[in-house]
Amino acid sequence: MRGRIERERHEASAREVELRRLDRLKDEFLATLAHELRNPLTSLVAVAEILEQQPVEDPALARLHGIVRRQVVHLRRLVEDSLEISRFTQGKIEVRSERVDLRDVVERALELTQAAIDARGVSLWISLPSVPVPLHGDPVRLAQVVSNLLDNAAKFTPPGGRVSVSLEVGGGGAAAVIRVRDSGRGISADQLARIFEPFVQSEAGDASRGGLGIGLALVKQLVTLHGGTVSATSGGSGAGAELVVRLPLSRHREASASPPKANGAPSPRPPPEAPPTRVLVVDDNPEIRSTVQVFLQLEGHAVLTADSGRAALDQITRADPDVVLLDIGLPDVDGYAVARQVRARAPGGGRRPRLIAMTGNVGSRERDRALRAGFDAHVPKPIDGRTLLRLVAGG
């Protein structure tokens, strides 16, 4: 009897070890797949934005360009979600806190979601305070929280409906309150308790609306990491829903006022105007080199390309570019080594190009490693046109 119990215990332990191994392999596969998808996506994003910039007389062709752009953006979001699944299940979600104004966070989230909201035929209403709302948090992750809430609200709001987002200070000045309200189908009482769980779709058929079912679960985890809370309310079917995020504010709020933020849907903030810049694009993928080159040339920049680390060093010496967009995974000398050599050539803050790492690897470790190697900025692939122009302009 004792022998059988020990045997069953041993078999159960072996099964647990094997399940953990398979779970680890699954996470590694998801991360690898998402990483490998970034290179073709970089080219697709650039091509889609180039097509949108070209005047088209044929309305049918213009609609096709719009479809390409929207689907590429959707595919990019799915890739990012697959990476988040890996980080989420491993408990590796990271936040990098700094002093931020939550108004800027909300506006950044609006930039990320405005096009998708407009495409769904949904109107957007915004209410922001006229004075700063400072707290210590990760501006990228907080913008992700708000953009996920906005995207979720627009997804379940029919054309002609309305989504509103407001930011206010509550709790006697101790907390910031972000409210995202929609006029959509609402959430049933039995689903309200589950919508922040991972991989939950509130109703059958929701998967057809896009997404992997982790957006609100990620919102909850990110808000919790910032010491806040998130809740949802709804009047039921057809009554819409409201999701509320509460975040602790910095102790000493800035008293200086800035111009009031107008209600209503603002037009997206355009990228800063930049004079023509000499840019070197370094990537061993020829399609990425070509599409990024064409995109920047259409914006008036002078663009050279290189397909290896040694070729990049040679071009930097001969052409003296202002900006170098540098892939990390080069076939000969990796991007880190190139950055260190470029920095060594200009000791004491002498003339050297601004180095921007373009890589499929994301996360604080990769960003810190890039900065230590001499890069001025680190941006994951695929990079959208607005962000690319801002980086080239020095933003």
C-alpha positions as a printed NumPy array, in Angstrom:
array([[  0.   ,   0.   ,   0.   ],
       [  2.764,   2.414,   0.993],
       [  4.683,   1.532,  -2.179],
       [  1.7  ,   2.357,  -4.376],
       [  1.185,   5.712,  -2.643],
       [  4.85 ,   6.591,  -3.101],
       [  4.681,   5.567,  -6.761],
       [  1.599,   7.704,  -7.384],
       [  3.218,  10.632,  -5.575],
       [  6.323,  10.272,  -7.717],
       [  4.229,  10.117, -10.908],
       [  2.249,  13.205,  -9.868],
       [  5.503,  15.071,  -9.187],
       [  6.876,  14.045, -12.578],
       [  3.688,  15.249, -14.308],
       [  3.94 ,  18.593, -12.524],
       [  7.545,  19.022, -13.66 ],
       [  6.569,  18.179, -17.242],
       [  3.628,  20.616, -17.174],
       [  5.911,  23.377, -15.947],
       [  8.375,  22.589, -18.732],
       [  5.629,  22.694, -21.358],
       [  4.295,  25.954, -19.922],
       [  7.772,  27.468, -20.099],
       [  8.179,  26.269, -23.704],
       [  4.807,  27.825, -24.57 ],
       [  5.865,  31.199, -23.162],
       [  9.207,  31.   , -24.964],
       [  7.438,  30.122, -28.212],
       [  5.054,  33.073, -27.901],
       [  7.92 ,  35.465, -27.2  ],
       [  9.989,  34.091, -30.094],
       [  7.05 ,  34.18 , -32.494],
       [  6.213,  37.775, -31.583],
       [  9.874,  38.747, -31.961],
       [ 10.161,  37.15 , -35.405],
       [  6.962,  38.842, -36.572],
       [  8.363,  42.283, -35.788],
       [ 10.668,  42.454, -38.83 ],
       [  8.001,  41.885, -41.511],
       [  5.621,  44.103, -39.559],
       [  8.134,  46.954, -39.636],
       [  8.095,  46.859, -43.441],
       [  4.315,  46.528, -43.602],
       [  3.76 ,  49.498, -41.27 ],
       [  6.118,  51.684, -43.324],
       [  4.537,  50.656, -46.639],
       [  1.023,  51.257, -45.305],
       [  1.966,  54.762, -44.177],
       [  3.69 ,  55.5  , -47.504],
       [  0.55 ,  54.432, -49.374],
       [ -1.616,  56.675, -47.21 ],
       [  0.579,  59.663, -48.037],
       [  0.175,  59.256, -51.792],
       [ -2.701,  61.105, -53.466],
       [ -5.141,  58.636, -55.028],
       [ -7.893,  59.663, -57.435],
       [ -9.652,  56.294, -57.489],
       [-11.958,  56.093, -54.416],
       [-11.879,  52.293, -54.471],
       [ -8.08 ,  52.289, -54.356],
       [ -8.115,  54.832, -51.523],
       [-10.434,  52.523, -49.557],
       [ -8.055,  49.62 , -50.16 ],
       [ -5.158,  51.703, -48.805],
       [ -7.227,  52.42 , -45.717],
       [ -7.983,  48.734, -45.254],
       [ -4.278,  47.861, -45.481],
       [ -3.396,  50.496, -42.919],
       [ -6.105,  49.472, -40.445],
       [ -5.327,  45.768, -40.714],
       [ -1.592,  46.323, -40.256],
       [ -2.296,  48.361, -37.132],
       [ -4.575,  45.585, -35.879],
       [ -1.939,  42.924, -36.609],
       [  0.671,  44.955, -34.759],
       [ -1.606,  45.133, -31.742],
       [ -2.1  ,  41.359, -31.791],
       [  1.667,  40.855, -31.816],
       [  2.048,  43.195, -28.861],
       [ -0.749,  41.351, -27.052],
       [  0.992,  38.01 , -27.622],
       [  4.125,  39.422, -26.009],
       [  2.064,  40.712, -23.122],
       [  0.569,  37.232, -22.64 ],
       [  4.072,  35.853, -22.138],
       [  5.023,  38.595, -19.686],
       [  1.645,  38.377, -17.96 ],
       [  1.756,  34.619, -17.337],
       [  5.353,  34.82 , -16.106],
       [  4.664,  37.785, -13.823],
       [  7.279,  39.873, -15.648],
       [  5.289,  43.025, -16.285],
       [  7.607,  45.914, -15.425],
       [  7.01 ,  49.583, -14.643],
       [  9.596,  52.371, -14.787],
       [  8.386,  55.193, -12.563],
       [  9.076,  58.854, -13.126],
       [  7.222,  62.089, -12.445],
       [  4.467,  62.471, -15.028],
       [  1.458,  64.69 , -15.674],
       [ -1.568,  62.448, -16.178],
       [ -2.994,  64.906, -18.695],
       [ -0.06 ,  64.098, -20.993],
       [ -0.68 ,  60.384, -20.426],
       [ -4.329,  60.693, -21.465],
       [ -3.418,  62.715, -24.55 ],
       [ -0.83 ,  60.12 , -25.547],
       [ -3.47 ,  57.402, -25.196],
       [ -5.806,  59.448, -27.394],
       [ -3.106,  59.626, -30.079],
       [ -2.789,  55.85 , -29.962],
       [ -6.534,  55.172, -30.288],
       [ -8.012,  58.138, -32.169],
       [ -7.705,  56.53 , -35.608],
       [ -9.32 ,  53.268, -34.467],
       [-12.169,  55.137, -32.75 ],
       [-12.786,  57.264, -35.855],
       [-12.751,  54.145, -38.057],
       [-15.579,  52.66 , -35.985],
       [-17.735,  55.753, -36.47 ],
       [-17.765,  56.557, -32.757],
       [-17.587,  60.116, -31.422],
       [-15.15 ,  60.942, -28.641],
       [-15.618,  63.394, -25.77 ],
       [-12.676,  64.457, -23.578],
       [-12.55 ,  66.387, -20.31 ],
       [ -9.163,  67.247, -18.778],
       [ -8.355,  69.672, -15.937],
       [ -6.539,  72.956, -16.591],
       [ -3.806,  72.289, -14.016],
       [ -1.219,  69.481, -13.866],
       [ -2.157,  66.148, -12.314],
       [  1.265,  64.823, -11.236],
       [  2.111,  61.369,  -9.994],
       [  5.011,  58.941, -10.042],
       [  4.412,  56.238, -12.614],
       [  5.438,  54.714, -15.907],
       [  4.094,  57.029, -18.655],
       [  4.189,  54.284, -21.286],
       [  2.323,  51.757, -19.155],
       [ -0.201,  54.331, -17.94 ],
       [ -0.914,  55.368, -21.529],
       [ -1.392,  51.665, -22.261],
       [ -3.979,  51.492, -19.472],
       [ -6.012,  54.383, -20.888],
       [ -5.662,  53.28 , -24.529],
       [ -6.808,  49.749, -23.63 ],
       [ -9.87 ,  51.18 , -21.881],
       [-10.661,  53.445, -24.834],
       [-10.15 ,  50.666, -27.366],
       [-12.371,  48.323, -25.355],
       [-15.088,  50.973, -25.052],
       [-15.055,  51.777, -28.778],
       [-15.048,  48.079, -29.697],
       [-18.447,  47.541, -28.053],
       [-20.034,  50.847, -29.065],
       [-22.07 ,  50.862, -32.296],
       [-21.436,  53.433, -35.048],
       [-22.944,  56.76 , -34.062],
       [-22.372,  56.048, -30.384],
       [-20.163,  57.97 , -27.984],
       [-17.125,  57.268, -25.837],
       [-16.008,  59.739, -23.192],
       [-12.845,  59.978, -21.143],
       [-12.377,  62.306, -18.203],
       [ -9.608,  62.999, -15.712],
       [-10.278,  64.589, -12.338],
       [ -8.821,  64.766,  -8.848],
       [-10.762,  63.075,  -6.065],
       [-10.327,  61.702,  -2.565],
       [ -9.57 ,  65.113,  -1.092],
       [ -6.756,  65.665,  -3.585],
       [ -5.092,  62.321,  -2.853],
       [ -6.119,  60.418,  -5.984],
       [ -6.509,  60.885,  -9.703],
       [ -9.672,  59.447, -11.23 ],
       [ -9.853,  58.424, -14.88 ],
       [-13.308,  57.546, -16.186],
       [-13.987,  55.926, -19.561],
       [-17.676,  55.752, -20.421],
       [-19.374,  54.326, -23.51 ],
       [-22.906,  54.181, -24.905],
       [-22.513,  50.582, -26.029],
       [-24.307,  47.36 , -25.267],
       [-23.444,  47.294, -21.563],
       [-22.184,  44.469, -19.361],
       [-24.407,  41.922, -17.667],
       [-24.21 ,  41.579, -13.878],
       [-22.673,  38.105, -14.   ],
       [-19.911,  39.314, -16.359],
       [-18.955,  42.401, -14.339],
       [-17.077,  40.277, -11.812],
       [-15.07 ,  38.514, -14.545],
       [-14.116,  41.15 , -17.107],
       [-10.713,  41.772, -15.505],
       [ -9.739,  38.106, -15.737],
       [ -7.308,  37.11 , -18.52 ],
       [ -8.63 ,  35.57 , -21.744],
       [-12.246,  36.395, -20.858],
       [-14.578,  37.45 , -23.68 ],
       [-17.754,  38.909, -22.198],
       [-20.041,  37.181, -24.687],
       [-19.85 ,  34.484, -27.336],
       [-18.61 ,  35.943, -30.599],
       [-16.548,  38.709, -28.998],
       [-13.356,  37.206, -30.412],
       [-14.54 ,  38.293, -33.859],
       [-14.167,  41.914, -32.727],
       [-10.413,  41.442, -32.423],
       [ -8.022,  41.025, -29.522],
       [ -6.901,  38.138, -27.377],
       [ -8.949,  38.825, -24.261],
       [ -6.155,  40.204, -22.072],
       [ -6.661,  43.965, -22.459],
       [ -8.644,  44.556, -19.268],
       [ -6.658,  41.954, -17.311],
       [ -3.515,  43.859, -18.236],
       [ -5.186,  47.122, -17.196],
       [ -5.879,  45.684, -13.752],
       [ -2.333,  44.419, -13.29 ],
       [ -0.737,  47.687, -14.423],
       [ -3.038,  49.774, -12.236],
       [ -2.284,  47.522,  -9.249],
       [  1.459,  47.906,  -9.871],
       [  0.908,  51.673,  -9.612],
       [ -0.886,  51.288,  -6.281],
       [ -4.316,  51.989,  -7.75 ],
       [ -7.631,  50.285,  -8.379],
       [ -9.923,  49.744, -11.365],
       [-13.64 ,  49.012, -11.316],
       [-16.512,  48.632, -13.766],
       [-20.209,  49.495, -13.597],
       [-23.046,  49.068, -16.066],
       [-26.778,  49.444, -16.1  ],
       [-27.101,  46.24 , -18.071],
       [-28.014,  45.478, -21.666],
       [-27.98 ,  48.566, -23.884],
       [-27.042,  50.889, -21.019],
       [-23.334,  51.236, -21.763],
       [-20.543,  50.812, -19.241],
       [-18.142,  52.907, -17.201],
       [-14.651,  51.844, -16.136],
       [-12.953,  53.869, -13.424],
       [ -9.24 ,  53.94 , -12.584],
       [ -8.055,  55.506,  -9.32 ],
       [ -4.357,  56.26 ,  -8.868],
       [ -2.569,  57.803,  -5.861],
       [ -1.199,  61.28 ,  -6.591],
       [  2.16 ,  62.733,  -5.672],
       [  2.046,  64.407,  -2.265],
       [  2.891,  67.9  ,  -3.492],
       [  0.829,  68.85 ,  -6.496],
       [  2.108,  71.591,  -8.77 ],
       [  0.049,  74.73 ,  -8.418],
       [  1.018,  76.316, -11.724],
       [ -1.826,  76.414, -14.182],
       [ -1.637,  75.838, -17.89 ],
       [ -4.154,  76.677, -20.633],
       [ -7.46 ,  74.871, -20.084],
       [ -8.072,  71.685, -22.032],
       [-11.132,  72.014, -24.233],
       [-13.878,  69.458, -24.213],
       [-14.65 ,  67.621, -27.438],
       [-12.492,  65.522, -29.724],
       [ -9.223,  67.329, -30.528],
       [ -7.459,  66.739, -33.799],
       [ -4.384,  64.509, -33.335],
       [ -1.219,  66.408, -32.449],
       [  0.961,  66.53 , -35.593],
       [  4.6  ,  65.465, -35.461],
       [  7.07 ,  68.314, -34.987],
       [  8.315,  69.963, -38.146],
       [ 11.97 ,  69.069, -38.668],
       [ 14.549,  70.371, -41.123],
       [ 16.018,  67.838, -43.569],
       [ 18.306,  65.45 , -41.71 ],
       [ 21.03 ,  63.065, -42.877],
       [ 19.872,  59.641, -41.726],
       [ 21.649,  56.294, -41.927],
       [ 19.359,  53.237, -41.767],
       [ 21.201,  50.069, -40.741],
       [ 19.409,  46.716, -40.974],
       [ 20.265,  43.368, -42.525],
       [ 16.662,  43.007, -43.735],
       [ 16.547,  44.642, -47.204],
       [ 12.797,  45.317, -47.107],
       [ 13.071,  47.185, -43.803],
       [ 15.959,  49.256, -45.161],
       [ 14.056,  50.07 , -48.333],
       [ 10.706,  50.966, -46.786],
       [ 12.179,  53.098, -43.982],
       [ 14.417,  54.836, -46.543],
       [ 11.492,  55.664, -48.845],
       [  9.327,  56.831, -45.952],
       [ 11.99 ,  59.234, -44.673],
       [ 12.869,  60.464, -48.169],
       [  9.226,  61.358, -48.756],
       [  9.512,  63.56 , -45.661],
       [ 12.483,  65.36 , -47.213],
       [ 15.335,  63.664, -45.356],
       [ 18.58 ,  62.505, -46.991],
       [ 18.839,  58.77 , -46.327],
       [ 21.685,  56.276, -46.7  ],
       [ 21.546,  52.579, -45.852],
       [ 23.875,  49.845, -44.645],
       [ 23.335,  46.114, -44.183],
       [ 25.994,  45.278, -41.581],
       [ 27.861,  46.688, -38.622],
       [ 31.107,  47.23 , -40.528],
       [ 29.287,  48.914, -43.392],
       [ 27.557,  51.161, -40.856],
       [ 30.869,  52.212, -39.295],
       [ 32.239,  52.975, -42.749],
       [ 29.187,  55.066, -43.687],
       [ 29.322,  56.959, -40.395],
       [ 32.963,  57.853, -41.044],
       [ 32.434,  58.933, -44.66 ],
       [ 28.949,  60.486, -44.617],
       [ 28.816,  61.957, -41.076],
       [ 25.044,  61.388, -40.631],
       [ 22.999,  63.292, -38.066],
       [ 20.962,  60.226, -37.025],
       [ 21.63 ,  56.486, -37.221],
       [ 18.698,  54.053, -37.021],
       [ 20.578,  50.921, -36.024],
       [ 19.339,  47.35 , -35.801],
       [ 20.878,  45.289, -32.984],
       [ 20.951,  41.811, -34.554],
       [ 23.399,  42.479, -37.397],
       [ 25.241,  39.561, -39.051],
       [ 28.821,  40.642, -38.302],
       [ 29.228,  43.317, -35.612],
       [ 26.113,  43.716, -33.491],
       [ 24.521,  47.088, -32.883],
       [ 25.851,  47.347, -29.336],
       [ 29.443,  47.032, -30.574],
       [ 28.798,  49.606, -33.311],
       [ 27.383,  52.066, -30.758],
       [ 30.375,  51.618, -28.438],
       [ 32.812,  52.239, -31.302],
       [ 30.942,  55.344, -32.449],
       [ 30.961,  56.738, -28.935],
       [ 34.699,  55.963, -28.548],
       [ 35.441,  57.955, -31.703],
       [ 33.942,  61.106, -30.188],
       [ 35.21 ,  61.3  , -26.598],
       [ 34.283,  64.194, -24.355],
       [ 30.978,  64.902, -26.024],
       [ 32.446,  65.628, -29.466],
       [ 30.492,  65.469, -32.711],
       [ 28.772,  62.129, -33.196],
       [ 25.432,  61.067, -34.676],
       [ 22.384,  60.44 , -32.568],
       [ 22.055,  56.665, -32.253],
       [ 18.62 ,  55.033, -32.132],
       [ 18.386,  51.298, -31.514],
       [ 15.678,  49.548, -33.562],
       [ 15.158,  46.051, -32.245],
       [ 12.637,  43.274, -31.864],
       [ 13.655,  42.899, -28.219],
       [ 11.586,  44.903, -25.753],
       [ 11.73 ,  45.541, -22.04 ],
       [ 13.716,  47.58 , -19.554],
       [ 16.78 ,  45.304, -19.672],
       [ 17.195,  45.729, -23.419],
       [ 16.609,  49.478, -23.154],
       [ 19.158,  49.831, -20.342],
       [ 21.702,  47.755, -22.255],
       [ 21.251,  49.943, -25.335],
       [ 21.735,  53.146, -23.335],
       [ 24.851,  51.749, -21.656],
       [ 26.28 ,  50.855, -25.068],
       [ 25.938,  54.463, -26.22 ],
       [ 22.511,  54.668, -27.833],
       [ 20.458,  57.795, -27.288],
       [ 17.131,  56.008, -27.649],
       [ 15.702,  52.498, -27.899],
       [ 12.558,  51.739, -29.9  ],
       [ 10.98 ,  48.329, -30.536],
       [  9.913,  47.154, -33.962],
       [  7.569,  47.721, -35.645],
       [  7.901,  51.498, -35.37 ],
       [  5.082,  53.713, -36.627],
       [  5.749,  56.704, -38.861],
       [  4.868,  59.368, -36.319],
       [  7.255,  57.952, -33.735],
       [  9.978,  57.564, -36.36 ],
       [  9.683,  61.205, -37.454],
       [  9.715,  62.368, -33.856],
       [ 12.903,  60.426, -33.127],
       [ 14.624,  61.672, -36.268],
       [ 13.655,  65.221, -35.263],
       [ 15.251,  64.677, -31.86 ],
       [ 12.071,  64.177, -29.847]])
